[in-house]
Amino acid sequence: MVLNKFQGNVLIGTIGYQNLRNHSVGSVLQPRIEALEWPDRVTVDEMNWGPIAITQKFQTMDEPYDRVVMVCALERPQREIGDITCYRWQGKLPSEKQIQACVGDAVTGVTSVENLLIIGEYFKIWPDEVFILDVEPGPEKSGPHLTPEVETVIPEIMDAIKILSLEKDPEIATFNYEFMDVLIPDDGK
């Protein structure tokens, strides 16, 4: 139940390659996210078609999004498979060298939430509110199905997506909520 509704335009973007088990959580959940009843102001879209193309699309939009919610899987130390982390993107950019590396990866077809965030930030496409909901996938393996550890947290993931998309103040979420900046190590050069 949503008590304090957010009234702006929202994009829920799923990110991740297909057929990589838990690393595909965004792609696997997209049909389930789309099947939920959403207000007209909420759009669900997969965001695997490249940070440069996504940047160009955002730059040409007549009505920009007021909030973006990204759903993805990221391997992080000290987490168990299925752990959920949710944070607000703070927009801190790495060094020019690291930005260029992100652009290089993007041009060669690498699908990465890190590249998307950094390239989008560099070109100033993001609204003030960008939230990332990421799930610990564990080691990368091929296959079409999520592991039981991730399957069991799908209800929690779906609830979190609703809160982040519809609540005016999504900080009321009861899962692990952290504010983070750059997601990839920066060599500082």
MDAnalysis code that builds the backbone (N, CA, C; Angstrom):
import MDAnalysis as mda
import numpy as np

u = mda.Universe.empty(567, n_residues=189, atom_resindex=np.repeat(np.arange(189), 3), trajectory=True)
u.add_TopologyAttr("name", ["N", "CA", "C"] * 189)
u.add_TopologyAttr("resid", np.arange(1, 190))
u.add_TopologyAttr("resname", ["MET", "VAL", "LEU", "ASN", "LYS", "PHE", "GLN", "GLY", "ASN", "VAL", "LEU", "ILE", "GLY", "THR", "ILE", "GLY", "TYR", "GLN", "ASN", "LEU", "ARG", "ASN", "HIS", "SER", "VAL", "GLY", "SER", "VAL", "LEU", "GLN", "PRO", "ARG", "ILE", "GLU", "ALA", "LEU", "GLU", "TRP", "PRO", "ASP", "ARG", "VAL", "THR", "VAL", "ASP", "GLU", "MET", "ASN", "TRP", "GLY", "PRO", "ILE", "ALA", "ILE", "THR", "GLN", "LYS", "PHE", "GLN", "THR", "MET", "ASP", "GLU", "PRO", "TYR", "ASP", "ARG", "VAL", "VAL", "MET", "VAL", "CYS", "ALA", "LEU", "GLU", "ARG", "PRO", "GLN", "ARG", "GLU", "ILE", "GLY", "ASP", "ILE", "THR", "CYS", "TYR", "ARG", "TRP", "GLN", "GLY", "LYS", "LEU", "PRO", "SER", "GLU", "LYS", "GLN", "ILE", "GLN", "ALA", "CYS", "VAL", "GLY", "ASP", "ALA", "VAL", "THR", "GLY", "VAL", "THR", "SER", "VAL", "GLU", "ASN", "LEU", "LEU", "ILE", "ILE", "GLY", "GLU", "TYR", "PHE", "LYS", "ILE", "TRP", "PRO", "ASP", "GLU", "VAL", "PHE", "ILE", "LEU", "ASP", "VAL", "GLU", "PRO", "GLY", "PRO", "GLU", "LYS", "SER", "GLY", "PRO", "HIS", "LEU", "THR", "PRO", "GLU", "VAL", "GLU", "THR", "VAL", "ILE", "PRO", "GLU", "ILE", "MET", "ASP", "ALA", "ILE", "LYS", "ILE", "LEU", "SER", "LEU", "GLU", "LYS", "ASP", "PRO", "GLU", "ILE", "ALA", "THR", "PHE", "ASN", "TYR", "GLU", "PHE", "MET", "ASP", "VAL", "LEU", "ILE", "PRO", "ASP", "ASP", "GLY", "LYS"])
u.atoms.positions = np.array([
    [0.836, -1.175, 0.000],
    [0.000, 0.000, 0.000],
    [0.889, 1.249, 0.000],
    [0.606, 2.156, -0.911],
    [1.385, 3.379, -1.034],
    [0.686, 4.484, -0.257],
    [1.369, 5.049, 0.707],
    [0.773, 6.074, 1.549],
    [1.043, 7.481, 1.036],
    [2.210, 7.719, 0.511],
    [2.624, 9.043, 0.081],
    [3.118, 8.934, -1.355],
    [2.238, 9.122, -2.304],
    [2.543, 8.833, -3.707],
    [3.466, 9.861, -4.344],
    [4.394, 9.342, -5.149],
    [5.242, 10.175, -5.988],
    [4.463, 10.456, -7.266],
    [4.400, 11.702, -7.695],
    [3.541, 12.073, -8.816],
    [4.272, 12.280, -10.146],
    [5.600, 12.142, -10.165],
    [6.342, 12.403, -11.391],
    [6.385, 11.213, -12.331],
    [6.977, 11.439, -13.509],
    [7.180, 10.378, -14.498],
    [8.343, 9.496, -14.060],
    [8.135, 8.188, -14.114],
    [9.114, 7.228, -13.620],
    [9.476, 6.236, -14.719],
    [10.756, 5.940, -14.832],
    [11.232, 4.853, -15.688],
    [11.770, 3.756, -14.790],
    [11.250, 2.545, -14.969],
    [11.836, 1.364, -14.337],
    [12.629, 0.674, -15.437],
    [13.946, 0.673, -15.302],
    [14.818, 0.092, -16.325],
    [15.466, -1.183, -15.825],
    [15.356, -2.240, -16.618],
    [16.017, -3.495, -16.270],
    [17.310, -3.598, -17.054],
    [18.353, -4.097, -16.381],
    [19.678, -4.148, -16.985],
    [20.266, -5.529, -16.741],
    [20.829, -6.117, -17.781],
    [21.500, -7.403, -17.636],
    [21.385, -8.259, -18.879],
    [22.416, -9.025, -19.099],
    [22.417, -9.953, -20.228],
    [21.381, -11.052, -20.023],
    [20.940, -11.644, -21.095],
    [20.043, -12.797, -21.037],
    [20.867, -14.061, -20.792],
    [20.243, -15.063, -20.233],
    [20.808, -16.415, -20.125],
    [22.072, -16.501, -19.267],
    [22.166, -15.657, -18.244],
    [23.299, -15.713, -17.314],
    [22.821, -15.912, -15.876],
    [21.829, -16.764, -15.703],
    [21.277, -17.101, -14.398],
    [21.014, -15.851, -13.568],
    [21.586, -15.734, -12.388],
    [21.294, -14.606, -11.497],
    [21.740, -13.259, -12.061],
    [22.740, -13.261, -12.911],
    [23.190, -12.011, -13.530],
    [22.120, -11.447, -14.458],
    [21.134, -12.253, -14.803],
    [20.044, -11.850, -15.696],
    [18.794, -11.435, -14.924],
    [18.909, -11.156, -13.643],
    [17.724, -10.888, -12.825],
    [16.865, -9.762, -13.406],
    [17.470, -8.714, -13.916],
    [16.691, -7.630, -14.526],
    [15.881, -8.114, -15.712],
    [16.532, -8.842, -16.611],
    [15.848, -9.367, -17.800],
    [14.772, -10.381, -17.431],
    [15.071, -11.259, -16.462],
    [14.117, -12.281, -16.043],
    [12.884, -11.638, -15.409],
    [13.078, -10.589, -14.622],
    [11.961, -9.965, -13.918],
    [11.169, -8.976, -14.768],
    [11.710, -8.551, -15.897],
    [11.021, -7.537, -16.686],
    [9.576, -7.914, -17.017],
    [9.289, -9.111, -17.515],
    [7.879, -9.433, -17.797],
    [7.002, -9.386, -16.552],
    [7.547, -9.762, -15.412],
    [6.774, -9.705, -14.165],
    [6.531, -8.264, -13.739],
    [7.532, -7.412, -13.950],
    [7.374, -5.990, -13.614],
    [6.327, -5.368, -14.534],
    [6.412, -5.668, -15.826],
    [5.456, -5.129, -16.796],
    [4.037, -5.597, -16.502],
    [3.882, -6.794, -15.964],
    [2.554, -7.357, -15.697],
    [1.843, -6.699, -14.515],
    [2.577, -5.973, -13.685],
    [1.954, -5.276, -12.560],
    [1.128, -4.097, -13.074],
    [0.162, -3.703, -12.293],
    [-0.652, -2.551, -12.655],
    [0.085, -1.280, -12.249],
    [0.423, -0.461, -13.237],
    [1.171, 0.770, -13.001],
    [0.358, 1.970, -13.449],
    [0.529, 3.125, -12.798],
    [-0.081, 4.354, -13.318],
    [0.523, 4.682, -14.684],
    [-0.184, 5.465, -15.481],
    [0.288, 5.831, -16.823],
    [1.641, 6.527, -16.803],
    [1.987, 7.155, -15.707],
    [3.236, 7.908, -15.634],
    [4.457, 7.025, -15.398],
    [4.252, 5.699, -15.241],
    [5.354, 4.751, -15.027],
    [5.595, 3.964, -16.311],
    [6.853, 3.965, -16.760],
    [7.268, 3.215, -17.941],
    [8.246, 2.132, -17.518],
    [8.084, 0.934, -18.070],
    [9.021, -0.164, -17.831],
    [9.732, -0.435, -19.142],
    [11.067, -0.479, -19.107],
    [11.836, -0.692, -20.338],
    [13.136, -1.403, -20.000],
    [13.592, -2.258, -20.897],
    [14.915, -2.849, -20.706],
    [15.934, -1.839, -21.209],
    [17.049, -1.774, -20.505],
    [18.067, -0.767, -20.819],
    [19.383, -1.439, -21.206],
    [19.269, -2.425, -22.073],
    [20.449, -3.161, -22.538],
    [20.908, -2.709, -23.912],
    [20.304, -1.708, -24.454],
    [20.612, -1.313, -25.815],
    [21.676, -0.245, -25.913],
    [22.467, -0.085, -24.892],
    [23.673, 0.732, -24.965],
    [23.542, 2.102, -24.348],
    [24.511, 2.476, -23.498],
    [24.479, 3.773, -22.824],
    [24.473, 4.974, -23.771],
    [25.139, 4.864, -24.902],
    [25.165, 5.999, -25.839],
    [23.776, 6.199, -26.434],
    [23.128, 5.122, -26.869],
    [21.777, 5.220, -27.435],
    [20.776, 5.679, -26.377],
    [20.914, 5.193, -25.160],
    [20.022, 5.610, -24.078],
    [20.220, 7.102, -23.791],
    [21.467, 7.544, -23.779],
    [21.752, 8.967, -23.578],
    [21.086, 9.798, -24.667],
    [21.232, 9.372, -25.919],
    [20.623, 10.113, -27.031],
    [19.100, 10.150, -26.909],
    [18.499, 9.029, -26.486],
    [17.046, 9.005, -26.302],
    [16.632, 10.001, -25.223],
    [17.320, 9.987, -24.092],
    [16.981, 10.903, -23.001],
    [17.145, 12.352, -23.443],
    [18.181, 12.641, -24.235],
    [18.430, 14.012, -24.670],
    [17.338, 14.540, -25.590],
    [16.609, 13.657, -26.258],
    [15.583, 14.091, -27.212],
    [14.160, 13.985, -26.663],
    [13.996, 13.568, -25.431],
    [12.663, 13.405, -24.857],
    [11.999, 14.754, -24.619],
    [10.719, 14.856, -25.011],
    [9.954, 16.072, -24.748],
    [9.630, 16.209, -23.267],
    [9.287, 15.096, -22.634],
    [8.958, 15.078, -21.210],
    [9.937, 14.161, -20.505],
    [10.931, 14.707, -19.831],
    [11.927, 13.846, -19.184],
    [11.339, 13.119, -17.978],
    [12.020, 12.071, -17.573],
    [11.630, 11.342, -16.374],
    [12.020, 12.154, -15.140],
    [11.206, 12.034, -14.118],
    [11.488, 12.680, -12.845],
    [12.227, 11.742, -11.900],
    [12.151, 10.443, -12.192],
    [12.811, 9.421, -11.373],
    [13.116, 8.225, -12.270],
    [14.279, 7.629, -12.042],
    [14.663, 6.400, -12.734],
    [14.987, 5.355, -11.672],
    [14.450, 4.157, -11.861],
    [14.729, 3.024, -10.985],
    [15.370, 1.953, -11.851],
    [16.604, 1.575, -11.541],
    [17.316, 0.549, -12.302],
    [17.343, -0.751, -11.505],
    [17.032, -1.851, -12.183],
    [17.024, -3.175, -11.555],
    [18.117, -4.000, -12.223],
    [19.073, -4.494, -11.416],
    [20.217, -5.188, -11.992],
    [20.837, -6.151, -10.981],
    [21.855, -6.859, -11.414],
    [22.650, -7.727, -10.542],
    [24.090, -7.247, -10.595],
    [24.694, -7.100, -9.421],
    [26.094, -6.691, -9.335],
    [26.801, -7.536, -8.287],
    [27.963, -8.060, -8.644],
    [28.760, -8.800, -7.668],
    [29.476, -7.805, -6.761],
    [29.322, -8.018, -5.447],
    [29.969, -7.148, -4.475],
    [30.558, -8.026, -3.373],
    [31.658, -7.601, -2.793],
    [32.237, -8.374, -1.688],
    [31.333, -8.341, -0.452],
    [31.481, -9.325, 0.385],
    [30.763, -9.431, 1.660],
    [29.243, -9.493, 1.526],
    [28.752, -10.039, 0.422],
    [27.311, -10.244, 0.300],
    [27.055, -11.711, -0.033],
    [25.885, -12.178, 0.345],
    [25.454, -13.534, 0.019],
    [24.579, -13.477, -1.223],
    [24.541, -14.562, -1.981],
    [23.681, -14.627, -3.156],
    [22.247, -14.318, -2.733],
    [21.625, -13.391, -3.454],
    [20.251, -12.983, -3.158],
    [20.144, -11.749, -2.285],
    [21.268, -11.290, -1.712],
    [21.220, -10.050, -0.930],
    [20.831, -8.892, -1.844],
    [19.978, -8.025, -1.330],
    [19.498, -6.880, -2.101],
    [20.120, -5.613, -1.522],
    [20.616, -4.766, -2.399],
    [21.123, -3.456, -2.001],
    [20.374, -2.417, -2.818],
    [19.952, -1.371, -2.146],
    [19.246, -0.301, -2.821],
    [19.889, 1.014, -2.424],
    [20.159, 1.850, -3.398],
    [20.804, 3.118, -3.090],
    [20.430, 4.170, -4.105],
    [20.638, 5.390, -3.719],
    [20.382, 6.525, -4.597],
    [21.707, 6.943, -5.221],
    [21.723, 7.060, -6.526],
    [22.895, 7.512, -7.263],
    [23.162, 8.966, -6.904],
    [24.399, 9.241, -6.511],
    [24.780, 10.587, -6.090],
    [25.457, 11.389, -7.194],
    [25.769, 10.744, -8.306],
    [26.269, 11.468, -9.462],
    [27.745, 11.795, -9.464],
    [28.508, 11.178, -8.609],
    [29.951, 11.446, -8.577],
    [30.613, 10.756, -9.775],
    [31.371, 11.529, -10.523],
    [32.063, 10.981, -11.689],
    [33.502, 10.610, -11.352],
    [33.998, 9.545, -11.986],
    [35.405, 9.180, -11.807],
    [36.298, 10.072, -12.674],
    [37.553, 9.715, -12.768],
    [38.509, 10.471, -13.587],
    [38.113, 10.424, -15.066],
    [38.673, 11.361, -15.825],
    [38.432, 11.390, -17.279],
    [38.840, 10.061, -17.930],
    [39.954, 9.500, -17.457],
    [40.429, 8.226, -18.004],
    [39.389, 7.126, -17.787],
    [38.794, 7.077, -16.596],
    [37.794, 6.060, -16.302],
    [36.511, 6.303, -17.095],
    [36.116, 7.566, -17.263],
    [34.945, 7.886, -18.086],
    [35.174, 7.401, -19.508],
    [36.373, 7.660, -20.042],
    [36.704, 7.216, -21.400],
    [36.665, 5.694, -21.500],
    [37.119, 4.996, -20.462],
    [37.064, 3.531, -20.455],
    [35.608, 3.055, -20.481],
    [34.739, 3.744, -19.763],
    [33.309, 3.396, -19.780],
    [32.718, 3.595, -21.168],
    [33.073, 4.688, -21.814],
    [32.589, 4.943, -23.178],
    [33.115, 3.861, -24.121],
    [34.394, 3.500, -23.981],
    [34.967, 2.442, -24.817],
    [34.237, 1.124, -24.634],
    [33.964, 0.752, -23.388],
    [33.201, -0.474, -23.128],
    [31.815, -0.392, -23.749],
    [31.164, 0.755, -23.591],
    [29.803, 0.923, -24.115],
    [29.769, 0.780, -25.628],
    [30.751, 1.373, -26.297],
    [30.800, 1.312, -27.763],
    [31.020, -0.112, -28.251],
    [31.732, -0.913, -27.470],
    [31.983, -2.298, -27.893],
    [30.868, -3.249, -27.472],
    [29.802, -2.722, -26.851],
    [28.636, -3.539, -26.560],
    [28.541, -4.107, -25.155],
    [29.385, -3.663, -24.248],
    [29.320, -4.149, -22.869],
    [28.051, -3.592, -22.213],
    [27.233, -4.476, -21.644],
    [26.047, -4.065, -20.895],
    [26.441, -3.945, -19.438],
    [26.328, -2.734, -18.896],
    [26.817, -2.487, -17.546],
    [26.081, -1.312, -16.930],
    [25.533, -1.509, -15.737],
    [24.873, -0.412, -15.041],
    [25.880, 0.684, -14.704],
    [27.124, 0.293, -14.419],
    [28.152, 1.276, -14.099],
    [28.393, 2.209, -15.287],
    [28.585, 1.622, -16.466],
    [28.804, 2.441, -17.667],
    [27.605, 3.341, -17.934],
    [26.414, 2.781, -17.811],
    [25.200, 3.550, -18.066],
    [25.093, 4.743, -17.117],
    [25.320, 4.519, -15.834],
    [25.243, 5.617, -14.868],
    [26.284, 6.690, -15.132],
    [27.518, 6.267, -15.358],
    [28.614, 7.227, -15.534],
    [28.474, 8.008, -16.836],
    [28.165, 7.326, -17.924],
    [27.994, 8.027, -19.205],
    [26.784, 8.952, -19.143],
    [25.689, 8.461, -18.555],
    [24.508, 9.313, -18.403],
    [24.781, 10.534, -17.549],
    [25.555, 10.352, -16.497],
    [25.903, 11.487, -15.618],
    [26.789, 12.481, -16.365],
    [27.740, 11.976, -17.110],
    [28.642, 12.853, -17.861],
    [27.853, 13.750, -18.820],
    [26.824, 13.165, -19.458],
    [26.009, 13.926, -20.410],
    [24.780, 14.565, -19.756],
    [24.694, 14.486, -18.433],
    [23.667, 15.174, -17.639],
    [22.240, 14.794, -18.054],
    [22.001, 13.491, -18.228],
    [20.658, 13.048, -18.619],
    [19.800, 12.630, -17.432],
    [20.425, 12.356, -16.288],
    [19.672, 11.779, -15.176],
    [18.873, 12.826, -14.421],
    [17.675, 12.449, -13.986],
    [16.923, 13.338, -13.101],
    [17.586, 13.362, -11.723],
    [17.043, 14.154, -10.838],
    [17.606, 14.245, -9.479],
    [17.507, 12.926, -8.732],
    [16.521, 12.116, -9.060],
    [16.318, 10.862, -8.354],
    [16.578, 9.660, -9.264],
    [17.700, 9.013, -9.038],
    [18.030, 7.754, -9.713],
    [18.326, 6.745, -8.618],
    [17.544, 5.668, -8.606],
    [17.715, 4.618, -7.616],
    [18.161, 3.339, -8.302],
    [19.090, 2.642, -7.682],
    [19.574, 1.366, -8.199],
    [19.203, 0.297, -7.192],
    [18.522, -0.720, -7.670],
    [18.197, -1.876, -6.857],
    [19.014, -3.019, -7.453],
    [20.016, -3.474, -6.705],
    [20.840, -4.548, -7.240],
    [20.808, -5.760, -6.328],
    [20.914, -6.900, -6.969],
    [20.855, -8.193, -6.293],
    [22.215, -8.862, -6.433],
    [22.707, -9.450, -5.356],
    [23.975, -10.197, -5.414],
    [23.739, -11.487, -6.200],
    [24.411, -11.627, -7.363],
    [24.181, -12.806, -8.198],
    [25.094, -13.985, -7.891],
    [26.222, -13.729, -7.232],
    [27.211, -14.785, -7.075],
    [27.995, -14.948, -8.363],
    [28.770, -16.039, -8.492],
    [29.595, -16.238, -9.682],
    [28.748, -16.310, -10.961],
    [29.320, -15.785, -12.035],
    [28.623, -15.795, -13.316],
    [28.569, -17.205, -13.889],
    [27.356, -17.633, -14.244],
    [27.150, -18.947, -14.867],
    [26.086, -18.807, -15.935],
    [26.157, -19.635, -16.955],
    [25.142, -19.570, -17.997],
    [23.925, -20.397, -17.606],
    [22.797, -20.014, -18.165],
    [21.551, -20.717, -17.915],
    [20.379, -19.764, -17.871],
    [19.176, -20.253, -18.166],
    [18.006, -19.380, -18.250],
    [17.292, -19.121, -16.926],
    [17.638, -19.837, -15.848],
    [16.869, -19.749, -14.610],
    [17.683, -19.142, -13.468],
    [16.980, -18.440, -12.601],
    [17.590, -17.910, -11.385],
    [17.813, -19.044, -10.396],
    [18.781, -18.885, -9.515],
    [19.029, -19.893, -8.481],
    [17.944, -19.769, -7.399],
    [17.774, -20.811, -6.572],
    [16.784, -20.730, -5.490],
    [17.009, -19.549, -4.545],
    [18.269, -19.177, -4.298],
    [18.558, -18.051, -3.403],
    [17.948, -16.744, -3.933],
    [17.981, -16.557, -5.242],
    [17.415, -15.340, -5.827],
    [15.910, -15.497, -6.016],
    [15.461, -16.672, -6.400],
    [14.013, -16.903, -6.540],
    [13.271, -16.569, -5.255],
    [13.852, -16.918, -4.115],
    [13.149, -16.695, -2.840],
    [13.016, -15.214, -2.485],
    [13.859, -14.347, -3.041],
    [13.770, -12.918, -2.711],
    [12.998, -12.115, -3.764],
    [12.452, -12.788, -4.770],
    [11.701, -12.062, -5.802],
    [10.553, -11.250, -5.214],
    [9.765, -11.773, -4.271],
    [8.717, -10.915, -3.694],
    [9.281, -9.636, -3.061],
    [10.413, -9.751, -2.383],
    [11.048, -8.578, -1.772],
    [11.537, -7.608, -2.850],
    [12.102, -8.142, -3.933],
    [12.557, -7.302, -5.044],
    [11.376, -6.553, -5.650],
    [10.283, -7.269, -5.903],
    [9.105, -6.650, -6.518],
    [8.515, -5.576, -5.598],
    [8.459, -5.840, -4.301],
    [7.978, -4.823, -3.354],
    [8.886, -3.594, -3.368],
    [10.182, -3.827, -3.413],
    [11.135, -2.716, -3.442],
    [10.958, -1.879, -4.704],
    [10.740, -2.536, -5.844],
    [10.518, -1.802, -7.102],
    [9.281, -0.919, -6.978],
    [8.222, -1.449, -6.398],
    [6.992, -0.652, -6.211],
    [7.253, 0.551, -5.313],
    [7.948, 0.331, -4.203],
    [8.242, 1.429, -3.274],
    [9.085, 2.500, -3.962],
    [10.147, 2.081, -4.644],
    [11.034, 3.044, -5.304],
    [10.338, 3.796, -6.431],
    [9.366, 3.177, -7.062],
    [8.678, 3.794, -8.200],
    [7.504, 4.669, -7.793],
    [6.853, 4.323, -6.703],
    [5.594, 4.972, -6.375],
    [5.609, 5.831, -5.123],
    [6.537, 5.595, -4.212],
    [6.575, 6.359, -2.963],
    [7.260, 7.705, -3.166],
    [6.701, 8.728, -2.553],
    [7.321, 10.048, -2.607],
    [8.660, 10.027, -1.874],
    [8.709, 9.319, -0.760],
    [9.929, 9.220, 0.036],
    [10.290, 7.744, 0.190],
    [11.009, 7.165, -0.794],
    [11.271, 5.724, -0.748],
    [12.234, 5.287, 0.343],
    [12.731, 6.200, 1.151],
    [13.626, 5.825, 2.245],
    [12.909, 5.004, 3.315],
    [11.591, 4.912, 3.236],
    [10.860, 4.111, 4.216],
    [11.009, 2.617, 3.962],
    [11.661, 2.252, 2.865],
    [11.861, 0.840, 2.545],
    [12.567, 0.132, 3.691],
    [12.235, -1.124, 3.901],
    [12.764, -1.846, 5.064],
    [13.944, -2.744, 4.729],
    [14.406, -2.739, 3.500],
    [15.562, -3.542, 3.139],
    [16.825, -2.694, 3.232],
    [17.953, -3.278, 2.883],
    [19.243, -2.598, 2.987],
    [19.273, -1.383, 2.056],
    [19.282, -0.202, 2.603],
    [19.235, 1.031, 1.829],
    [20.514, 1.817, 2.078],
    [21.294, 1.999, 1.050],
    [22.566, 2.704, 1.191],
    [22.672, 3.782, 0.128],
    [23.382, 4.824, 0.433],
    [23.702, 5.829, -0.579],
    [25.128, 5.567, -1.037],
    [25.293, 5.457, -2.335],
    [26.615, 5.155, -2.876],
    [26.901, 6.085, -4.041],
    [28.169, 6.199, -4.398],
    [28.554, 7.006, -5.546],
    [29.028, 6.092, -6.662],
    [30.244, 6.270, -7.085],
    [30.772, 5.508, -8.200],
    [30.844, 4.024, -7.844],
    [30.427, 3.197, -8.751],
    [30.330, 1.764, -8.498],
    [31.582, 1.001, -8.890],
    [32.458, 1.624, -9.636],
    [33.649, 0.942, -10.086],
    [34.886, 1.633, -9.534],
    [35.943, 0.861, -9.225],
    [37.154, 1.482, -8.688],
    [37.741, 2.480, -9.691],
    [38.246, 3.549, -9.197],
    [38.834, 4.573, -10.043],
    [40.325, 4.648, -9.747],
    [41.125, 4.566, -10.793],
    [42.563, 4.600, -10.587],
    [43.079, 6.023, -10.303],
    [42.184, 7.015, -10.454],
    [42.533, 8.386, -10.111],
    [43.398, 9.104, -11.132],
    [43.652, 8.470, -12.255],
    [44.521, 9.106, -13.259],
    [43.718, 9.554, -14.456],
])
